[in-house]
Amino acid sequence: MQPNVPPPYYNDLSAALGYAFGQMAAALSDRRSGFHSPTVATIGLDGFPKARTVVIRHFDKAARTVGFHTDNRSRKWLELQRSPHLALHGYDAGRKLQLRFQCDATLHQGDEVAHSAWKASRVMSRACYAQALAPGTAMETPDAESANLIADSDAFENFAVVRAKFHCMEWLYLAAQGHRRAEFSWAEDTLTARWLAP
């Protein structure tokens, strides 16, 4: 693209939405994408917001769902059990694009969704769930957990999938000629799109 020539989505809400969805879909396999490892925020058990990085494992634009895997012993899982509301934030510096989603999560543990995701996971990814101690457990030394790995079949018991349906997405594109910001929200399946002041 030539310098100072705005992209097709610069002044087009429909193109902006399509570009955002395309970037999210591409992030599933592109580890260099800024949206491959977004930040997810939940409502903590103490009432304070909690944020952490996750790896995107699922995106379906038609169903408006995004998903990631987690350990069901984690605080994140407990927080989502208490309140299914979560926010997801990603920024790709190369594309100068920020995406923010407001979602409601559905939790999957030991069901067909979880089994399918587990089978599709790489061995090294499964190892994350083979730790005997729950994430966040205090330890005497940083490597104390390495001697307490459990079998792969038992590790599945710690594995869970979060699928979150988004009902609002904010889109922010940074450009020298002027930033662009938009909001896309869905009431049921009816889309409302509007420009916002950057």
N, C-alpha and C positions, 0 to 999 in steps of 0.2 A: 504494500500500500504506500502511495506517495506521501511525503511529509505534508502536514497541514490539510490533507484531504480527509474529511471525516468518514468513518466507516458507515455502511448502510444502516446500521442500527442507531446511529447518532440522533436522528430526529424521528424515528419510527418505532412506536411502542410494540407493534407486532414483531418486528425484526429483533428488537431488544429482547423480548421474551424468548424467541426462537434461538437467539445466540446464547442466552443464559442456559437454556435447557441443553443445547448442544455441548456446552462446556462441561456441564455436570455429567452428561453421559460419557464424554470422552475421558473424564477424570477417573472413571472406573478402572481403566487400564493404563492411563498415563500418569506414572508416579511423579513426573516433573510438573504436573498441573498444580496450580495453587489450590484447586478444589479437591485434590485427591485426599488431603489430610486437613479437613476443616476443624474449626473449634465448635464444640457442642456445649451448651450451657443448660443446666438443670436447676431446679429449685432445691437447695440443700435441706437436709433434715433439720438444720438449725435456722432455716429461714433465709440464709444468705445465698446468693447465686453462686454456682460452682461451674467452672469452665475447664475443659480439657480437650486435647486433640484426639480425633478418631480417624480411622481410615474408611473412606466411603466404599461400601461393598455392594450397594444396590441403588439404582435410580430408575424410576419409571415415570416418564412425563405424563402419560395418559392417566395413570392412577394417582399422580402427584405424590409419590412416595420416595423417600430417601432412606437408606439403611446402613447400619454398621453392626459390628459384632462386639460383644463385651463379656466379661466374666460376671456370672450371676451372683458372685459373692462381693462384688464391688459396691462402693457407695453410690455410684451412678445408677446401678440397677435398683437399689433400694429407694433412691430418690424418685426414679421413674415409676416404681410401684406405688409410691405415695401420691405423686402428681405426674401425670403423663405429659405435661407441657414441657417442651424444650425449644431452644433456639439454636440454629445452626448458622455459622458464619464462615465464609471463605473469601480469600482475597488472592488474586493472581496478579503479581506485580508486573509481569511481562505484558499482560493484556490490560492492565490498569482497570481491572474490573472487581468490584466487591459485590457479593451476593449475601443476603441475610434472609433466613427462612424462619417463620413461626410455625411450629408443628405440634401435633398430638401423636404420641407414640403408642404403638402396639407392641407388646412384649412376647417373645417366643422362646420357650425353653422346653426341650424334649419333644417338640411337635414336628410336623412334617417340614415346616419352614426351617427349623433349626437343624434337622437331620440333613436336609438338602444342602444347606450352607456349610455344614461340617464336612460333608463328603467332597464339596468343591474347594475346601481350604487346603492350602499347602501344609506339608508336614511341619515346616518351621513355624507356621502360623498357629498350628494346633499346640505347639510346645508352650505357648503363652498360657494355656489353660491347664498345663500339667504341673503347676506349682501347688504344693501341698497347703501353703498358707494363702489366705485370702489377700487380695490386693490391699495395700495400706496397712498390713499387720506390722507392728514394731518388731525389729530383729536386733540381735546382739551385734552382728557383723553384716556388711552388705552382701556377702556371698553365702550366708548361712542357709539360704533356701535352695541352693544348687544341689545339695545332697538329698533333697526331699522331693524328688520328682515322682509323679504317679504315672500309671500306665495310660496309654492313649485312650483306651476304652473308658477308663475312669475320668479322664480329662473332659470327655464330652459332657459329663454331669455338671461341669463348671461353665460350659459354653452356652451363650445366649445370643439372640438376634433381636435388634431393635429396628422396627420399621416405623417410620414417622411420616404421617400425611401432612403436607404443608397446606395451610390455608391463606398464607400471605408470604410474598417474596418482595424484598426491596432490592433494587438494582442500582448500582452507582458506577458510572464510567468516568474516569478522570482524563481530561483532555486539555491541552494548552489553550485551545480556542474556546474553552468553556466546558465545565463539567455537566454531566447529565445524570439525573436521578429519577427513578420511576418506582411506582408501587403497583404490584399485581396482587389482587385479592380475589378469593373465590367464596361465594355464598352458595353452598351445595356445589353445583357444577357451573354456576354462572360467574364468568370472569369480569372483573372491573379493573381497568387499567388507567392509570393517570400519571402525569408528570408531577414531580415534587421539586421544590427549590433545593438545590444542592447544599 
